[in-house]
Amino acid sequence: MVEATASSTSAERDVRALHSGGAGDGDVHPGEIAIGVVIGRTSEFFDFFVYALASVIVFPALVFPWMDPMTATLWSFAIFPLAFIARPFGTQIFMAIDRRHGRGTKLTIALFLLGTSTCAVAFLPGASGQSLWSAVLLAVFRIGQGLALGGAWDGLASLLALNAPEKKRGWWAMVPQLGAPFGLILASGLFAFFLGTLSPEDFISWGWRYPFFVAFAVNVVALFARLRIVVTPQYTELFTTRELTPSRVLPTLKAQWRNIVIGAFAPLASFALFHMVTVFPLSWVALFTKESITRFLLIEMVGAVFGVAAIVASGTLADRIGRRSLLGYTAAAIAVFSGFAPQLLAAGERGEAAFMIGGFILLGLSFGQSSGAVTSNFPKRARYTGAALTSDLAWLFGAGFAPLAALLLAEWFGLVAAGGYLLSGAIATLVALGLNKELGRRLD
């Protein structure tokens, strides 16, 4: 870590000097870490949702205009998981940068890459004839997002969990997850505004591009908010004393593969539900109904507000009954939800509202405690890198292919089949939690 500090860039040293009178003086409190965590996660999820929403309401018409709407949306969803596939590779690249040049340098490069890749989508040209150049460019930008997300891991969530009071671990564990609904509300609000105020021609020509410009600005703000924490001397020392330093990816994967696999599958129910109440229902409404996309985005925003409340409630519940128990109960509830909930989308406006609100409540309760569910299984020296790899694989297995799989199942077998994907995630979570319980018994 001495080498990392010595190799820090002048910009990082300037930020450290600028804020040395803040977090650097006095004790470190979880609340200080929480601010950086929420801002960072909100910026990441905002980038995520801006792309996700555009993959339904923009890219099929812009990039694949010669295809029918269903085929075009499926191709758009085929590009969607490229970021999740690239993310573990980004983790390996940026962990090496972290070891050599420091956490601040890694974050600066990663967040500028994330903002640039997202902003570059705003300049995407429409397809001319049946040319695939727009699709190729979109895929390149999507891979750039994934590589950057692998480097955006700052360890603050793990640091927050380690510094939280013992009887408040569940409460502080839910804080990072608040970034997801906040990011969705912001992204949905922007798209709803432009869809509601512009003609369809103007929206598909230039209106959709503005949220991608905003994403770059949001990333710059998030970068300085996070640098304010991670480069101050006291936090640098705290990362070191807590042994939250980057280990090499391949040796960590080799030594901790069991913990990583269990950790990746433990939150699969919530990650599968994540896209079942955000991207998939929007695609269903756009393809199979004549309802207003703007109106449905507003419903998503209302659902996300319920999700915020449920995430907060998950903290209290986890501290009372335990995080593993809460994840198990919510996985069982999601399994039940998968049996009937998707059909609500075909039941009119009230059915859609019931599906979205009920889904977001379940999502909040489960997703609120899904971060680092088995992180304590990692030895200290492997916790920083192990937690990053666990997150990467959980998103890849649980969320990366969810929109494509759910839409294909719904097209081939009807909405009831889309619930099958959700059910598989719930089963995977219950199995992983059972294995983790046995693992925990052996380690005690």
Rosetta blueprint (number, residue, H / E / L):
1 M L
2 V H
3 E H
4 A H
5 T H
6 A H
7 S L
8 S L
9 T L
10 S H
11 A H
12 E H
13 R H
14 D H
15 V H
16 R H
17 A H
18 L H
19 H L
20 S L
21 G L
22 G L
23 A L
24 G L
25 D L
26 G L
27 D L
28 V L
29 H L
30 P H
31 G H
32 E H
33 I H
34 A H
35 I H
36 G H
37 V H
38 V H
39 I H
40 G H
41 R H
42 T H
43 S H
44 E H
45 F H
46 F H
47 D H
48 F H
49 F H
50 V H
51 Y H
52 A H
53 L H
54 A H
55 S H
56 V H
57 I H
58 V L
59 F H
60 P H
61 A H
62 L H
63 V H
64 F L
65 P L
66 W L
67 M L
68 D L
69 P H
70 M H
71 T H
72 A H
73 T H
74 L H
75 W H
76 S H
77 F H
78 A H
79 I H
80 F L
81 P L
82 L H
83 A H
84 F H
85 I H
86 A H
87 R H
88 P H
89 F H
90 G H
91 T H
92 Q H
93 I H
94 F H
95 M H
96 A H
97 I H
98 D H
99 R H
100 R H
101 H H
102 G L
103 R H
104 G H
105 T H
106 K H
107 L H
108 T H
109 I H
110 A H
111 L H
112 F H
113 L H
114 L H
115 G H
116 T H
117 S H
118 T H
119 C H
120 A H
121 V H
122 A L
123 F L
124 L L
125 P L
126 G L
127 A L
128 S L
129 G L
130 Q L
131 S L
132 L L
133 W H
134 S H
135 A H
136 V H
137 L H
138 L H
139 A H
140 V H
141 F H
142 R H
143 I H
144 G H
145 Q H
146 G H
147 L H
148 A H
149 L H
150 G H
151 G H
152 A L
153 W L
154 D L
155 G L
156 L H
157 A H
158 S H
159 L H
160 L H
161 A H
162 L H
163 N H
164 A L
165 P L
166 E H
167 K H
168 K H
169 R H
170 G H
171 W H
172 W H
173 A H
174 M L
175 V H
176 P H
177 Q H
178 L H
179 G H
180 A H
181 P H
182 F H
183 G H
184 L H
185 I H
186 L H
187 A H
188 S H
189 G H
190 L H
191 F H
192 A H
193 F H
194 F H
195 L H
196 G H
197 T H
198 L L
199 S L
200 P H
201 E H
202 D H
203 F H
204 I H
205 S H
206 W L
207 G H
208 W H
209 R H
210 Y H
211 P H
212 F H
213 F H
214 V H
215 A H
216 F H
217 A H
218 V H
219 N H
220 V H
221 V H
222 A H
223 L H
224 F H
225 A H
226 R H
227 L H
228 R H
229 I H
230 V H
231 V L
232 T L
233 P H
234 Q H
235 Y H
236 T H
237 E H
238 L H
239 F H
240 T H
241 T H
242 R L
243 E L
244 L L
245 T L
246 P L
247 S L
248 R L
249 V H
250 L H
251 P H
252 T H
253 L H
254 K H
255 A H
256 Q L
257 W H
258 R H
259 N H
260 I H
261 V H
262 I H
263 G H
264 A H
265 F H
266 A L
267 P L
268 L H
269 A H
270 S H
271 F H
272 A H
273 L H
274 F H
275 H H
276 M H
277 V L
278 T L
279 V H
280 F H
281 P H
282 L H
283 S H
284 W H
285 V H
286 A H
287 L H
288 F H
289 T L
290 K L
291 E L
292 S L
293 I H
294 T H
295 R H
296 F H
297 L H
298 L H
299 I H
300 E H
301 M H
302 V H
303 G H
304 A H
305 V H
306 F H
307 G H
308 V H
309 A H
310 A H
311 I H
312 V H
313 A H
314 S H
315 G H
316 T H
317 L H
318 A H
319 D H
320 R H
321 I H
322 G L
323 R H
324 R H
325 S H
326 L H
327 L H
328 G H
329 Y H
330 T H
331 A H
332 A H
333 A H
334 I H
335 A H
336 V H
337 F H
338 S H
339 G H
340 F H
341 A H
342 P H
343 Q H
344 L H
345 L H
346 A H
347 A L
348 G H
349 E H
350 R H
351 G H
352 E H
353 A H
354 A H
355 F H
356 M H
357 I H
358 G H
359 G H
360 F H
361 I H
362 L H
363 L H
364 G H
365 L H
366 S H
367 F H
368 G L
369 Q L
370 S L
371 S L
372 G L
373 A L
374 V L
375 T H
376 S H
377 N H
378 F L
379 P L
380 K H
381 R H
382 A H
383 R H
384 Y H
385 T H
386 G H
387 A H
388 A H
389 L H
390 T H
391 S H
392 D H
393 L H
394 A H
395 W H
396 L H
397 F H
398 G H
399 A H
400 G H
401 F L
402 A H
403 P H
404 L H
405 A H
406 A H
407 L H
408 L H
409 L H
410 A H
411 E H
412 W H
413 F H
414 G L
415 L H
416 V H
417 A H
418 A H
419 G H
420 G H
421 Y H
422 L H
423 L H
424 S H
425 G H
426 A H
427 I H
428 A H
429 T H
430 L H
431 V H
432 A H
433 L H
434 G H
435 L H
436 N H
437 K H
438 E H
439 L H
440 G H
441 R H
442 R H
443 L H
444 D L
